Structures are given as structure tokens and as C-alpha cells.
Amino acid sequence: VQLQASGGGLVQAGGSVRLSCVASGRTSSSYVMGWFRQPPGKAREFVAGVRKSGGTTHYADSVKGRFTMSRDNAKNTVDLQMLSLKPEDTAVYYCAAGSPQRLGAFVQYDYWGQGTLVTVSS
């Protein structure tokens, strides 16, 4: 499966951005889908994830209440709506697919998009 993320850009603190990830090849419904981010000079970190069958979406504590992940298996897309952005949300955002035992374990994901940069200015 190939993943293509888009929607990043420069936004002021308090603003919003919506990221989209389109899956091609094998359908995204076959995989757990996740969003991760890598701030400048820091390690990659979990943002949000949802299992194949849908159900509860899990979020990192740092984004709970501000970010919403949604998946549309019919369109093979997963989106990340980000509200009330903070400068510390600045990062390259990646969508990922796989069969991890734990949603937050990025090493357990098999497929990655190319990343899209979100820069939040103060």
C-alpha cells in the first residue's frame, strides 16, 4: 500500500489545519491507521490511531481535545483535523498503516507516507 499525505503548511497559533492521507494499493480498511509526527530535532511520536474495524480512536495526551482523526474506508482516506494549534505542534506529520500490537508503537507500522510539514508560528 502507498500512502500520500497532504495539507501541511504555515499557520498561526490558535489556527487549524486539516491533513489528509490517501491510501492506494491494498485498501486502508485492511490496516490499522495512525498519525505520527516528528518535531524538529526530536524523535517521532504518536499522535492518533484507529484500528481496522474503526471504533475508538486513541490520541496522545498532548493533542486530546484539539485533534480529531477520521477514516473513510470507502475512500481509502484518513484525515487529521487539528484545532487550536500551538507552536509545539510544529512537526513533520506522517500517516502510517500496518498491524501493530500497540497503536503508539511506530516501529510496528509497515507503511509510511512521505510526511507533510506543519509549522505553527507564535
Backbone hydrogen bonds in HBPLUS format (Angstrom, degrees):
<---DONOR---> <-ACCEPTOR-->    atom                        ^
c    i                          cat <-CA-CA->   ^        H-A-AA   ^      H-
h    n   atom  resd res      DA  || num        DHA   H-A  angle D-A-AA Bond
n    s   type  num  typ     dist DA aas  dist angle  dist       angle   num
A0002-GLN N   A0024-SER O   2.87 MM  22  5.16 158.5  1.92 138.7 146.0     1
A0024-SER N   A0002-GLN O   2.83 MM  22  5.16 155.3  1.89 148.2 155.8     2
A0004-GLN N   A0022-VAL O   2.96 MM  18  5.23 150.3  2.05 142.7 152.3     3
A0022-VAL N   A0004-GLN O   2.91 MM  18  5.23 160.4  1.95 141.6 143.1     4
A0006-SER N   A0020-SER O   2.85 MM  14  5.38 146.1  1.96 154.7 161.3     5
A0020-SER N   A0006-SER O   2.92 MM  14  5.38 163.4  1.95 147.1 151.9     6
A0009-GLY N   A0117-LEU O   2.89 MM 108  6.15 114.3  2.33 136.1 154.4     7
A0119-THR N   A0009-GLY O   2.89 MM 110  6.11 169.7  1.90 152.5 154.7     8
A0011-VAL N   A0119-THR O   2.86 MM 108  6.24 160.6  1.89 168.3 173.9     9
A0121-SER N   A0011-VAL O   2.87 MM 110  6.26 154.1  1.93 150.0 157.9    10
A0015-GLY N   A0012-GLN O   2.94 MM   3  5.51 152.6  2.01 141.5 144.5    11
A0013-ALA N   A0121-SER O   2.74 MM 108  5.66 136.9  1.92 172.7 165.8    12
A0014-GLY N   A0085-LEU O   2.68 MM  71  4.84 162.9  1.71 139.9 146.2    13
A0085-LEU N   A0015-GLY O   3.06 MM  70  5.50 177.5  2.06 153.6 153.7    14
A0017-VAL N   A0082-MET O   2.96 MM  65  5.24 150.7  2.04 142.9 152.3    15
A0082-MET N   A0017-VAL O   2.78 MM  65  5.24 162.5  1.81 165.4 170.9    16
A0019-LEU N   A0080-LEU O   2.89 MM  61  5.00 168.2  1.91 140.9 142.0    17
A0080-LEU N   A0019-LEU O   2.84 MM  61  5.00 154.1  1.91 138.9 142.7    18
A0021-CYS N   A0078-VAL O   2.84 MM  57  5.21 130.6  2.08 144.2 159.5    19
A0078-VAL N   A0021-CYS O   2.95 MM  57  5.21 149.8  2.04 142.6 152.1    20
A0023-ALA N   A0076-ASN O   2.86 MM  53  5.36 166.5  1.88 165.0 167.7    21
A0030-SER N   A0027-THR O   3.09 MM   3  5.89 168.8  2.10 121.3 124.8    22
A0031-TYR N   A0028-SER O   3.04 MM   3  5.53 168.5  2.05 120.4 123.1    23
A0032-VAL N   A0098-GLY O   2.79 MM  66  5.34 163.4  1.82 169.7 164.0    24
A0098-GLY N   A0032-VAL O   3.06 MM  66  5.34 144.8  2.19 143.6 151.0    25
A0033-MET N   A0050-VAL O   3.08 MM  17  5.63 163.8  2.11 168.7 168.4    26
A0050-VAL N   A0033-MET O   2.93 MM  17  5.63 157.7  1.98 162.3 169.4    27
A0034-GLY N   A0096-ALA O   2.89 MM  62  5.08 159.7  1.94 142.6 144.6    28
A0096-ALA N   A0034-GLY O   2.83 MM  62  5.08 149.4  1.92 149.2 150.3    29
A0035-TRP N   A0048-ALA O   2.72 MM  13  5.19 160.6  1.76 156.5 157.2    30
A0047-VAL N   A0035-TRP O   2.85 MM  12  5.37 148.1  1.95 156.4 149.2    31
A0048-ALA N   A0035-TRP O   3.17 MM  13  5.19 158.6  2.22 134.7 138.3    32
A0036-PHE N   A0094-TYR O   2.82 MM  58  5.15 162.9  1.85 152.9 158.6    33
A0094-TYR N   A0036-PHE O   2.80 MM  58  5.15 165.7  1.82 140.7 145.6    34
A0037-ARG N   A0045-GLU O   2.87 MM   8  5.42 152.8  1.95 149.6 158.8    35
A0045-GLU N   A0037-ARG O   2.71 MM   8  5.42 158.2  1.76 156.8 164.2    36
A0038-GLN N   A0092-VAL O   2.85 MM  54  5.24 145.8  1.97 140.2 151.6    37
A0092-VAL N   A0038-GLN O   3.15 MM  54  5.24 165.6  2.17 125.4 125.4    38
A0042-LYS N   A0039-PRO O   3.04 MM   3  5.34 159.7  2.08 137.1 133.6    39
A0060-ALA N   A0047-VAL O   2.89 MM  13  5.13 154.5  1.95 143.2 140.7    40
A0049-GLY N   A0058-HIS O   2.95 MM   9  5.41 145.2  2.08 146.6 153.9    41
A0058-HIS N   A0049-GLY O   2.94 MM   9  5.41 164.1  1.96 163.4 163.9    42
A0054-GLY N   A0051-ARG O   2.94 MM   3  5.31 160.2  1.98 116.3 120.8    43
A0063-VAL N   A0060-ALA O   3.04 MM   3  5.65 160.6  2.08 117.9 123.7    44
A0064-LYS N   A0060-ALA O   3.19 MM   4  6.31 125.9  2.50 150.1 164.7    45
A0066-ARG N   A0063-VAL O   2.96 MM   3  5.44 160.2  2.00 136.7 140.2    46
A0067-PHE N   A0063-VAL O   3.03 MM   4  5.59 155.3  2.09 164.4 162.5    47
A0083-LEU N   A0066-ARG O   2.93 MM  17  5.04 153.6  2.00 132.5 140.8    48
A0068-THR N   A0081-GLN O   2.82 MM  13  5.07 151.6  1.90 144.0 153.1    49
A0081-GLN N   A0068-THR O   2.79 MM  13  5.07 163.9  1.82 156.8 153.1    50
A0070-SER N   A0079-ASP O   3.02 MM   9  5.26 157.7  2.07 137.6 142.8    51
A0079-ASP N   A0070-SER O   2.78 MM   9  5.26 158.3  1.82 155.5 162.8    52
A0072-ASP N   A0077-THR O   2.84 MM   5  5.33 165.7  1.86 157.2 159.3    53
A0075-LYS N   A0072-ASP O   3.06 MM   3  5.45 133.2  2.29 106.0 117.8    54
A0076-ASN N   A0072-ASP O   2.85 MM   4  5.88 115.4  2.27 141.2 159.6    55
A0077-THR N   A0072-ASP O   3.19 MM   5  5.33 164.1  2.22 138.9 141.2    56
A0089-ASP N   A0086-LYS O   2.85 MM   3  5.36 163.1  1.88 119.1 124.5    57
A0090-THR N   A0087-PRO O   3.04 MM   3  5.63 164.2  2.06 117.7 121.7    58
A0091-ALA N   A0118-VAL O   2.99 MM  27  5.58 148.6  2.09 150.3 160.3    59
A0118-VAL N   A0091-ALA O   2.88 MM  27  5.58 171.6  1.89 162.1 164.6    60
A0093-TYR N   A0116-THR O   2.80 MM  23  5.21 176.8  1.80 142.5 141.4    61
A0116-THR N   A0093-TYR O   2.81 MM  23  5.21 145.4  1.93 137.7 149.0    62
A0113-GLY N   A0095-CYS O   2.94 MM  18  5.42 157.0  1.99 159.7 158.4    63
A0097-ALA N   A0111-TYR O   2.92 MM  14  5.10 153.3  1.99 137.4 142.5    64
A0110-ASP N   A0097-ALA O   2.98 MM  13  6.10 129.4  2.24 133.2 146.4    65
A0111-TYR N   A0097-ALA O   2.95 MM  14  5.10 165.3  1.97 158.6 157.6    66
A0105-ALA N   A0102-ARG O   3.06 MM   3  5.52 166.9  2.08 120.5 124.8    67
A0108-GLN N   A0105-ALA O   2.96 MM   3  5.63 160.4  2.00 121.3 127.7    68
A0109-TYR N   A0106-PHE O   3.17 MM   3  5.52 170.3  2.18 114.2 116.5    69
